[in-house]
Every structure is written in C-alpha cells, then in structure tokens.
C-alpha cells in the first residue's frame, strides 16, 4: 500500500514539473505599432523589426528570419533594427539566434499601406 502511495506522489510531482516547464517564457514577438501611410505604394507594408537580447540591449547580428516559407539573414543596424517591405497578408514569423530560444509568432496580419513595428526579444537557452 505504501509503495502505491509513493508511486502516485512521484507521478504527481513529475507531472507538476512538466506543467511548470511548459509555462517558461522563451521569448517575445509582438506588434507594437501600426500606422496607415498612403505614401507607401498600394500592395505594400513596411515592417520594422526591433531585436532585443535577454539583457535588453539591441541584437545586431546572427539572426535568422523566416517568414512563411522564405528565410534570410537580415542586415541589422546598430540600433538592432531591420526593415523589410512585404505584401499585405497573414504571416507566421520565426527568429533564431545561436544559443537562444527560437521566437515564433502567431499569425500576424500585415495591412495594406501601413508602417508596422514588431518587437522580438530573445531568451537564453539553459545548458
């Protein structure tokens, strides 16, 4: 009887640990600003992405950017920002930096003739 009790307690403890692990914050990707701009050509959205590291300082290199099925290594300025023009529509964004957790967005809608700002914050992997 005692062994069953111990097994059930052990199972409950390990189950609780797994639940906590899933809730850990592994990065952030969010739209911070959307401004309509009729000066942009029809069918275009200008997206400016700000990359921030775990120490809240700009990330300036080694970022892999994947949007839908296209990928690139963006040229990021000294402030940790990268701008790209995209067609309006829904995009799933993914960002990767060595030794940090990958940041994946939910589906983001880019609006026609808009300036959009996106913040990406990375968190370090535990080794």
Secondary structure in CASP SS format (residue, H / E / C, confidence):
PFRMAT SS
TARGET T0000
AUTHOR 0000-0000-0000
METHOD secondary structure of the structure
MODEL  1
X C 1.00
X H 1.00
X H 1.00
X H 1.00
X H 1.00
X H 1.00
X H 1.00
X H 1.00
X H 1.00
X H 1.00
X H 1.00
X H 1.00
X H 1.00
X H 1.00
X H 1.00
X H 1.00
X H 1.00
X H 1.00
X H 1.00
X H 1.00
X H 1.00
X H 1.00
X C 1.00
X C 1.00
X C 1.00
X C 1.00
X C 1.00
X E 1.00
X E 1.00
X E 1.00
X E 1.00
X E 1.00
X E 1.00
X E 1.00
X E 1.00
X E 1.00
X C 1.00
X C 1.00
X C 1.00
X C 1.00
X C 1.00
X C 1.00
X C 1.00
X C 1.00
X E 1.00
X E 1.00
X E 1.00
X E 1.00
X E 1.00
X E 1.00
X E 1.00
X E 1.00
X C 1.00
X C 1.00
X C 1.00
X C 1.00
X C 1.00
X E 1.00
X C 1.00
X C 1.00
X C 1.00
X C 1.00
X C 1.00
X E 1.00
X E 1.00
X E 1.00
X E 1.00
X C 1.00
X C 1.00
X E 1.00
X E 1.00
X E 1.00
X C 1.00
X C 1.00
X C 1.00
X C 1.00
X C 1.00
X C 1.00
X C 1.00
X C 1.00
X E 1.00
X E 1.00
X E 1.00
X E 1.00
X E 1.00
X E 1.00
X C 1.00
X C 1.00
X E 1.00
X E 1.00
X E 1.00
X E 1.00
X E 1.00
X E 1.00
X E 1.00
X E 1.00
X C 1.00
X C 1.00
X C 1.00
X E 1.00
X C 1.00
X C 1.00
X E 1.00
X E 1.00
X E 1.00
X E 1.00
X E 1.00
X E 1.00
X E 1.00
X E 1.00
X C 1.00
X C 1.00
X C 1.00
X E 1.00
X E 1.00
X E 1.00
X E 1.00
X E 1.00
X E 1.00
X E 1.00
X E 1.00
X C 1.00
X C 1.00
X E 1.00
X C 1.00
X C 1.00
X C 1.00
END
